[in-house]
Amino acid sequence: MAGMATHVITGAGSGVGAAVARRLHARGDDLVLHARDAGRAKELAAEFPGAKTLVGDLAEPDRLSWAFSHQTLPDRVDGLLHIAGVVDLGRVDELTPKSWHHQLDVNLIAPAELTRHFLPQLRATRGHVVFVNSGAGLNAHAHWAAYAASKHGLKALADSLRQEEHANGVRVTSVYPGRTASPMQAKVHQQEGKQYDPSQWIDPESMATAILMAIDLPRDAEVNDLTVRPGT
């Protein structure tokens, strides 16, 4: 897929999403960067000259279709990279429906809705959908119930989509990062009451390398599931 492909990316404002967007932008690929509002879209457009933006709040997936109907969607999509995510830790007896809904909406339902919108373009290009999941999408631990449920659901979405779209040539990859040095990780440490040292965790640039490896593989191969863990 290398060379002048068009990628729709969520979460390009920070962390792994920003690292992936920088790498794709530097090599000349066309970017369509999702933003939650017009202000954020303006910031992304300034950071990535030449990139297009797409505005819609992932926390309100029911309204994404309406938001997109007022914008011009790309005619061509080679890669749909779901990298945005939210986390809110808490015991099951503490988590409110609001917290459950927020994490499920952003981490699971919004990626499903975005995928639905872009599948026609992805089928036309025999493109690639990447879901940046989490280690919590494979194993759930105490205080992680809502987040892990959203990520377990994301795995199910990816697995089903892969089987449904295989005949159309659409590749689907789930990436399961361990703890990565990012603003989200800083928030997690704050919620856990722990001191945050980014040097202990995966560098977002390393995650970008892993993701680009998956999307750049020749057509004779496909990465279905990719688990990445801190090396220190």
C-alpha positions in Angstrom: 0.0 0.0 0.0 3.0 2.3 0.2 3.0 5.4 -2.0 0.2 7.9 -2.4 -2.5 5.9 -0.7 -5.3 7.6 1.1 -5.8 6.9 4.8 -8.7 7.9 7.1 -7.2 8.1 10.7 -8.9 8.7 14.0 -6.9 9.8 17.0 -4.2 11.6 15.0 -3.9 14.4 17.5 -1.7 12.6 20.0 0.1 9.4 20.9 0.1 6.5 18.5 -2.3 8.2 16.1 -0.1 11.2 15.8 3.0 9.0 15.2 1.2 7.0 12.5 0.0 10.2 10.8 3.4 11.8 10.9 5.0 8.7 9.2 2.3 8.5 6.5 2.4 12.2 5.9 6.2 12.2 5.6 6.2 9.6 2.9 3.6 11.4 0.8 0.4 9.5 1.5 -2.9 11.4 1.5 -4.5 11.8 4.9 -8.1 12.4 6.0 -7.9 13.1 9.7 -10.9 12.7 11.9 -11.5 15.4 14.5 -14.2 15.8 17.1 -15.0 19.4 16.3 -14.0 22.2 13.9 -11.4 23.7 16.3 -9.6 20.4 16.5 -9.8 20.0 12.7 -8.2 23.3 12.2 -5.3 22.3 14.5 -4.8 19.0 12.7 -4.8 20.8 9.3 -2.1 23.1 10.5 0.0 20.3 11.8 -0.3 18.2 8.7 -0.2 20.5 5.6 -2.3 19.2 2.8 -4.3 16.8 4.9 -8.1 16.9 4.7 -10.2 16.7 7.9 -13.5 15.1 8.8 -15.5 16.3 11.8 -17.7 14.2 13.9 -17.9 13.4 17.6 -17.0 9.7 18.3 -18.8 10.0 21.6 -22.1 10.5 19.7 -22.0 7.7 17.1 -25.7 8.1 16.4 -24.9 11.6 14.9 -21.9 10.6 12.8 -24.1 9.9 9.7 -25.7 13.3 10.0 -22.3 15.0 10.5 -20.8 13.3 7.5 -23.8 14.1 5.3 -22.8 17.8 5.6 -19.2 17.1 4.5 -17.4 15.7 1.5 -16.2 12.2 2.1 -13.1 10.9 0.3 -13.8 9.1 -3.0 -10.8 6.8 -2.4 -9.9 5.1 0.9 -7.0 2.6 1.0 -6.7 2.5 4.8 -9.1 3.1 7.7 -7.1 3.3 10.9 -9.1 3.3 14.1 -6.6 4.7 16.7 -8.7 7.0 18.9 -9.9 5.7 22.3 -10.9 6.7 25.8 -10.5 5.0 29.1 -12.1 5.4 32.5 -11.1 3.0 35.2 -13.4 1.9 38.0 -14.8 -1.0 39.9 -18.0 -2.6 38.6 -19.8 -1.3 41.7 -18.6 2.2 40.9 -19.0 2.5 37.2 -22.1 4.5 36.1 -24.1 4.0 32.9 -22.6 7.2 31.6 -19.1 5.8 31.9 -20.1 2.6 30.3 -21.8 4.4 27.4 -18.9 6.8 26.8 -16.3 4.0 26.5 -18.6 1.7 24.4 -19.6 4.6 22.1 -16.0 5.9 21.4 -14.1 2.6 21.5 -16.6 0.3 19.8 -19.8 1.7 18.3 -18.1 4.7 16.6 -15.5 2.5 14.8 -18.3 0.2 13.6 -20.2 3.2 12.2 -17.1 4.7 10.6 -16.3 1.4 9.0 -19.9 1.1 7.7 -19.5 4.5 6.0 -16.2 3.7 4.3 -16.7 0.1 3.3 -17.7 0.9 -0.3 -14.4 2.8 -0.8 -12.4 0.1 0.9 -13.9 -2.6 -1.2 -13.1 -0.6 -4.4 -9.4 -0.3 -3.4 -9.2 -3.7 -1.7 -8.1 -1.6 1.3 -7.2 -2.2 4.9 -9.0 -1.6 8.2 -6.8 -1.4 11.3 -8.3 -1.5 14.7 -5.8 -0.4 17.4 -7.2 -2.4 20.3 -5.4 -3.1 23.6 -4.1 -5.8 25.8 -7.4 -5.3 27.6 -9.1 -6.6 24.5 -7.6 -10.0 25.3 -7.6 -10.1 29.1 -9.7 -8.1 31.5 -8.4 -7.1 35.0 -9.9 -5.5 38.1 -11.0 -1.9 37.6 -10.9 -2.3 33.8 -14.4 -3.8 33.2 -15.9 -1.1 31.0 -12.8 -0.4 28.9 -12.0 -4.1 28.5 -15.6 -4.8 27.5 -15.4 -2.1 24.8 -12.1 -3.6 23.5 -13.3 -7.2 23.7 -16.2 -6.0 21.5 -13.8 -4.3 19.2 -12.0 -7.7 18.7 -15.4 -9.2 17.8 -16.1 -6.5 15.3 -12.7 -7.0 13.6 -13.1 -10.8 13.5 -16.6 -10.6 12.0 -15.6 -7.9 9.5 -12.6 -9.9 8.4 -14.7 -12.9 7.5 -17.4 -10.8 5.9 -15.1 -8.8 3.7 -12.4 -11.4 2.8 -14.0 -12.1 -0.5 -14.0 -8.4 -1.3 -10.2 -8.2 -0.7 -10.5 -6.0 2.4 -7.8 -6.8 4.9 -8.5 -6.4 8.6 -5.9 -6.2 11.4 -6.3 -5.9 15.1 -3.3 -4.5 17.0 -3.0 -5.1 20.7 -0.5 -2.7 22.3 0.7 -3.1 25.8 1.1 0.1 27.8 2.3 2.9 25.5 3.7 6.3 26.5 0.8 8.6 25.6 -1.6 11.1 27.2 -4.0 8.2 27.8 -1.3 6.3 29.7 -0.7 9.4 31.8 -4.4 9.5 32.7 -4.4 5.8 33.5 -1.5 6.2 35.9 -3.3 9.2 37.5 -6.4 7.1 38.0 -4.3 4.3 39.4 -2.5 6.7 41.8 0.9 5.7 40.3 3.8 7.8 39.2 4.1 8.0 35.4 7.4 7.3 33.8 7.0 7.2 30.0 10.4 5.6 29.5 9.0 2.4 31.0 6.5 2.0 28.2 6.3 1.5 24.4 7.3 4.5 22.4 4.4 5.6 20.1 6.9 5.6 17.2 7.5 1.9 17.8 3.8 1.3 17.6 3.7 3.3 14.3 6.4 1.0 12.9 4.4 -2.1 13.8 1.2 -0.7 12.3 2.9 0.4 9.1 4.5 -3.0 8.8 1.0 -4.5 8.8 -0.5 -2.2 6.2 2.5 -2.3 3.9 2.7 -6.1 3.6 2.4 -7.3 0.0 -1.0 -8.7 -1.0 0.2 -12.3 -0.5 0.2 -11.9 3.3 -2.2 -10.5 5.9 -1.6 -9.7 9.6 -4.8 -10.6 11.5 -3.7 -10.1 15.1 -0.6 -8.3 16.2 0.4 -8.1 19.9 3.0 -5.7 21.0 4.4 -5.5 24.5 6.9 -3.2 26.3 10.5 -4.5 25.7 11.9 -3.3 29.0 
